[in-house]
Amino acid sequence: MAKSGNRREPRFDDDDDDDLRAEPRPSRSRARKQPRRRSGSLIGGLFYWGLTFAVWGVIGGGALMVYYGSQLPPIDQLSVPKRPPNIAILGVDGAALANRGDTGGAAIRIADLPPYVPKAFVAIEDRRFYSHWGVDPQGIGRALLRNVAGRGGMQGGSTLTQQLAKNLFLTQERTISRKIQEAILAVWLEHKYSKDQILELYLNRVYFGSGAYGVEAATQRYFGHGAKTATLSEAAVLAGLMKAPSKLAPDRNPDGATERAAQVITAMAQEGFISEKMAKGALANPAQTQKETGGGSINYAADYVMDVLDDTVGAIDEDIVVTTTIDQRLQTVAEGALKEELDRKGAKFGVTQGAIVSLDPTGAIRALVGGRDYSESQFNRAVSAKRQPGSAFKPFVYLAGVEHGLTPETVREDGPLNIKGWTPENYSHEYFGPVTLTKALALSLNTVAVRVGMEVGPKTVVKTAHRLGIQSDLQPNASIALGTSEVTPLELVSAYAPFANGGFGVQPYIITRVKTAGGKTLYSRKTPSPARAIDPQYVGMMNDMMQETLLTGTARKAELPGWPAAGKTGTSQDFRDAWFIGYTSRLVTGVWLGNDDSSPTKKASGGNLPVEIWSRYMSIAHKGVAVAGLPTNGWRSQGGVDEVVAKPLDDLIGLFTGGSAPAPAPAAPPPSPARPRPPAPRPQQEQAMPAPDDQTATIPRPPAERPRAAPRMEDDFLPPEDIPDAGAPPPPPPTRGRRQAGRDANIFEQLFGGQ
């Protein structure tokens, strides 16, 4: 039993005896002196929440990248789209003439450029191009600060790689989604290609304004030469265009382009891309933009190249080089001759448009001008406009005649003619009586042409024209002899080529070779075996006849000193079309003038403006060329008329009626070596009987003559289908050379309406 006196009980009150407590208890004074610990400081909180937001921002940004990235094709299927093919068109001497295609120029390797060309773009567009990985955070930050501060306009902060990604894959819209996709694609490009490859792609794809995509197209467009020979000042202009291609185009805003180019040069010097001396030289000699001459008529030839290219090589899926037959010097001369003549006399004669086609005798097109000014009208009249050739068609009629037994000295009657109510007349309503075919063609006598056409038959005339190269449909009626069916300038000129080359038909052509940009030949023209279209003896006859047109006939104003030349003028009804097709043994050239709406001109005719244009062009084209004569094939004019004066219509009358033919008229005197003095000239083109001094003479009016409509030129007529029943023909006017014998109607007249 324990002793109660020695027992100590524990205490649980606030006793001061610490030994009796289960745990010691700190004193109150010490508790009051120790400060309480806080959960965190303000800075720590900011850091915490900042880190939290950053993490969520990265997560959100990543989600956006994933989302918008999912809108793009899978990376393993992503590839740089193929650049649209360019067609480089070269002249016969290999000089660049034009480019066709969506880009306006060929692609070029960066290694082929002067070093300062790519550096100009890096200096002004993306100075850290060689150090960033597609996106430049520093550049983006700088752009944001400038945008917030409102200095220097809105800044995009896009790298060259981002700009390339936009051009290759995306639209030009300015949205957050597009910028995100642009960044994704930029990173992919940097992973896929080297820096130089990216820069090369960029230089060949970006837009430089004025329809030019790529640095080669832009250099050709603004400076007239390739990017391989670009100067430092030109490179600065091109790099400066990236800011605003349309506003800073040097041909539209030269001051703005020069100012921007100076900024580029300064940036290049700051980056150490060029020396201070080079910078000063470039600033002192700013780039000079090429000035387009005339209407840029070479584009008419380039358009024609594109028209025939598809049939030559088919579909195009890569850059190609097309070598043509075009002589750039002759093209420039032809363009200048047409434009200058129309500028000086177009308003006076009521002519607004024209076309020139010039071939060599093999059919190679040396010059092709399809209009007055390409920038105003791209319609190619040289190959697409179908117009009535008028008397320029008559050589085919006379060729058909000589092929059926006539000769240049054969005589036919120039007198009144009535074919089922159609009464073709010469301009002055006067007639020469019996004339040689040479004189009839030189003076463009309508009645003789119609008589010859009726002798051989309109269908024969049509076949002859088609054989020589006319491809358009021709109507085989009596009026075909006066050129009533429409043709294009190109086919009419081509049909004259056999007269110049000795009688061989030609197919006009403009393409000689097509190669890829890498040099692979896709097409090379093979010279076809010549196909004879005219017998040699008839070639000589026709050349003899058509030379007289330039010596004493309607084209006597044509000037080509020292060169034997031949040709034929033509004017359609109411002076709507004026033509001259003339040729030497070296060139066959045709000129057409008129209005696109076929409205009448103010008496423009083949013998005035077209002859003047032809003479100016051909004189320059033949400088320095050895003189060569036209093919004669042994034909020599005897200088007189056939012993038997051929009057087939009169003879046929006797055959049909069984009666005697009218008494023959006296034979026409032999042609004099001197220029004959025809009837009074007319202000109209063909001037069937032009006075040698070009003075106007008064033609007396027969007392019994009925009132007539306004005088018509020798090519002016009414097609048979447009002539109502006119009844008896009016009394013939006084004639020159012989008295017209009257005769009663007979069976021949009933059949053909002739007299």
Secondary structure, 3 states (H helix, E strand, C coil): CCCCCCCCCCCCCCCCCHHHCCCCCCCHHHHHHCCCCCCCCHHHHHHHHHHHHHHHHHHHHHHHHHHHHHCCCCHHHCCCCCCCCCEEEECCCCCEEEEECCCCCCCCCHHHCCCHHHHHHHHHHCCCCCCCCCCCHHHHHHHHHHHHHCCCCCCCCCCHHHHHHHHHHCCCCCCHHHHHHHHHHHHHHHHHCCHHHHHHHHHHHCECCCCCECHHHHHHHHHCCCHHHCCHHHHHHHHHHHHCCCCCCCCCCHHHHHHHHHHHHHHHHHCCCCCHHHHHHHHHCCCCCCCCCCCCCHHHHHHHHHHHHHHHHCCCCCCEEEEECCCHHHHHHHHHHHHHHHHHHHHHHCCCEEEEEEECCCCEEEEEECCCCCCCCCCCHHHHCCECCHHHHHHHHHHHHHCCCCCCCCEEEECCCCECCECCCCCCCCCCEEEEHHHHHHCCCHHHHHHHHHHHCHHHHHHHHHHHCCCCCCCCCHHHHHCCCCECHHHHHHHHHHHHHCCEECCCECEEEEEECCCCEEEECCCCCCEECCCHHHHHHHHHHHHHHHHCCCCCCCCCCCCCCEEEEEECHHHCEEEEEEECCCCEEEEEEECCCCCCCCCCCCCCHHHHHHHHHHHHHCCCCCCCCCCCCCCCCCCCCCCCCCCHHHHHHHHHHCCCCCCCCCCCCCCCCCCCCCCCCCCCCCCCCCCCCCCCCCCCCCCCCCCCCCCCCCCCCCCHHHCCCCCCCCCCCCCCCCCCCCCCCCHHHHHHCCC
